[in-house]
C-alpha cells in the first residue's frame, strides 16, 4: 500500500468530455475543477448532466462507446489503480479527445489520507437520487477509501427500456440506467475496480463495494435506511441493482442481465444502500463516514500509522517524547491541466505501485 497524508486533498481524475462540447467557456464543466471540495466537484459536474429524454435511438447509439473504446476505458481505470501520480498514464488512441486524466486538488486546507481502506464507493444515479454523488464523495475522502465512481449520465436520458432486465421489470428501467444496463461505461468501470481488488483479496473485515442510492418517500415509507447484499428478494422492485451486484455476488459477466445471484454463494462484499432524503443530507455525512470507519478496518502501508483523531492512515516519523507518532504532511504534486469532465467521473486515491 502506498499513500500520503496530504495537506490538501489531491486526486487523479479521469473524465469524459461532453458529447456536445459547449463553446462558451463560462458554461464548461472544466470550471468544476476549481471547486473547493470534492463534494462540491461532484455537485458541479452533476449540473452538466443532460436532461430527461435527451436521447433518441440514433443519438444514443452515436454516443455509446464501441468495444475497442470500452476495452480501453477499462484499461485506463486499471492503470489509475496502480499508478502513483497519474502523470505517466497514457490515454489510449481510441479515447483521445474523449477522455483525459487530470488532478483535482481540494483548496480548503483540510488534511486527508490516501489510502486507508480497501473500500470502493459508487453512486450510479446522478441527477436522479438527489444528493448521492456529494454524499459518496464525502464518505470516500472521510474514510480513506480506495476508489470513488460516480456516473455522469442519469438513468432517464434515454427512455427506452433497458435490454438488461427481465420483462417483469420493464417499467422504470431505461437504457441509460447505469445500475441496470451492462452496456454502460459504469458497468465496465465497476468490473475493472472489482477485478483489480480481487487479485489482491477482499476480506470482509477491511474490504467492500458500497453502492449508494436514494429512495422515494412512497417506497418503504417507514424506513429511513436499509442495507442489503443486492439480492432481489431484499429489494423493492424499483430499487434493485442487478448488473454490478450480481457480478460481485458471483454471476458470470455475460449472465448478469437475467440470472439472479445464488444466496448460498454470497460473500457479503457488495453492500446496497437505500436511504430517504434526510439520510443523504449533508448533516448525515459524518455519521455515515463514522459507520464505514467502524465497520471496515484500516490497511495501512509500511511506515504508516492510524491517526487516532481521523481514523485514517498516515506516515509517521519516530515517536515523540510522549510516545505519540509525529505525522508528516506531504503534498503530492499532480497535473495542472483541466478537462471538460462529464458523463463518467472516476477518482481513485494513490495506491499500490
Buried (B, 14 or more C-beta within 10 A) or exposed (E): BBBBBBBBBBBBBBBBBBBEEBEEEEEBBBBBBEBEBBBBBBBBBBEBBBEBEBBEEEBBEEBBBEEEBBEBBBBBBBBBBEBBBBEEBEBBEBBEEBBBBBBBBBEEEEBBBBBBBBBBBBBBBBBBBBBBBBBBBBBBBBBBBBBBBBBBBBBBBBBEBBEBBEEEBEEBBBBBBBBBBBBBBBBBBBBBBBBBBEEEEBEEEBBBBBBBBBBEEEBBEEEBBBEBBBBBEBBBEEBBBBBBBBBBBBBEEEEBBEEBBEEEEBBEBBBBBBBBBEBBBEEBBEEBBBEBBEBBBBBBBEEBBBBEEBBBBBBBEEEEEEEEBEBEEEEBEBBEEBBBBBBBBBBBBBBBE
